Amino acid sequence: MKKLLVMVALIFMVGAPLKAQSVKREGKVFVEQETKQNPASNARKTEYTFKAKDGKVYPIYVSKNGKAFIIRVSKKSGKEYRQYLPEVTEQLNKK
């Protein structure tokens, strides 16, 4: 019985929505809006850029934890993700 309760609790925890929700009122109906968060929303943009192997130039951002990263777009899914740059972080911290 204890295992069953643990399994049910885990299912509810995993199935719970993990993203922030926004609700908009339209008359007597509340409509849930999907919010897309920008990976750079909690970071500040620096004056520096990063030139990748493929020749593309990306602006460098610094996270709230002080780590440097660029924003790349996945070729397969088209989603944005952060590519952290440890070497750049070290050089920026020395400055």
C-alpha positions as CSV (number, residue, x, y, z in Angstrom):
1,M,0.0,0.0,0.0
2,K,2.8,2.4,0.8
3,K,4.4,1.7,-2.6
4,L,1.2,2.5,-4.3
5,L,0.9,5.9,-2.5
6,V,4.4,6.8,-3.4
7,M,3.8,5.9,-7.0
8,V,0.7,8.0,-7.2
9,A,2.4,10.9,-5.5
10,L,5.3,10.7,-8.0
11,I,2.9,10.6,-10.9
12,F,1.2,13.8,-9.7
13,M,4.5,15.5,-9.1
14,V,5.9,14.7,-12.6
15,G,2.6,15.6,-14.3
16,A,2.3,19.0,-12.6
17,P,3.0,21.9,-15.0
18,L,6.4,23.4,-14.4
19,K,6.1,26.6,-16.4
20,A,4.6,29.9,-15.3
21,Q,1.1,30.5,-16.4
22,S,-0.6,33.7,-17.4
23,V,-4.4,34.1,-17.5
24,K,-6.3,36.8,-19.5
25,R,-9.9,37.7,-18.8
26,E,-12.2,37.9,-21.9
27,G,-15.6,38.8,-20.6
28,K,-16.8,36.0,-18.4
29,V,-14.1,33.6,-19.7
30,F,-10.6,33.3,-18.4
31,V,-8.2,32.2,-21.1
32,E,-4.8,30.7,-20.3
33,Q,-2.0,32.3,-22.2
34,E,1.2,30.4,-22.9
35,T,4.2,32.4,-22.0
36,K,7.4,31.9,-23.9
37,Q,10.4,32.9,-21.8
38,N,13.5,34.3,-23.5
39,P,16.7,32.6,-22.3
40,A,18.3,36.0,-21.9
41,S,15.5,37.4,-19.8
42,N,17.4,37.0,-16.5
43,A,20.7,38.0,-17.9
44,R,22.5,41.1,-19.0
45,K,23.9,41.7,-22.5
46,T,27.6,42.6,-22.7
47,E,29.4,44.7,-25.2
48,Y,31.3,41.6,-26.4
49,T,30.5,39.1,-29.2
50,F,31.5,35.5,-29.8
51,K,32.5,34.2,-33.3
52,A,31.6,30.5,-33.6
53,K,33.4,27.9,-35.8
54,D,30.6,28.2,-38.4
55,G,31.4,32.0,-38.7
56,K,28.3,33.3,-37.0
57,V,28.7,36.1,-34.5
58,Y,26.6,36.0,-31.3
59,P,26.2,38.6,-28.6
60,I,27.6,37.4,-25.2
61,Y,25.3,37.5,-22.2
62,V,26.2,37.1,-18.5
63,S,23.8,35.2,-16.2
64,K,22.8,36.3,-12.8
65,N,25.4,33.9,-11.5
66,G,28.1,35.6,-13.5
67,K,28.6,32.9,-16.2
68,A,29.0,34.0,-19.8
69,F,26.8,32.4,-22.5
70,I,25.5,32.8,-26.0
71,I,22.0,31.9,-27.3
72,R,21.9,29.3,-30.0
73,V,19.0,27.9,-32.0
74,S,18.7,24.1,-32.5
75,K,18.6,23.1,-36.1
76,K,16.3,20.1,-35.4
77,S,13.7,21.6,-33.1
78,G,14.2,25.4,-33.6
79,K,14.3,25.9,-29.8
80,E,16.7,28.4,-28.2
81,Y,19.2,27.2,-25.7
82,R,22.2,28.6,-23.8
83,Q,25.7,27.6,-24.7
84,Y,27.9,28.5,-21.7
85,L,31.4,29.7,-22.4
86,P,33.7,28.8,-19.4
87,E,36.8,30.3,-21.0
88,V,35.1,33.6,-21.7
89,T,33.7,33.7,-18.1
90,E,37.3,33.3,-16.8
91,Q,38.6,36.1,-19.0
92,L,35.7,38.4,-18.1
93,N,36.2,37.8,-14.4
94,K,39.9,38.7,-14.7
95,K,39.0,42.1,-16.1
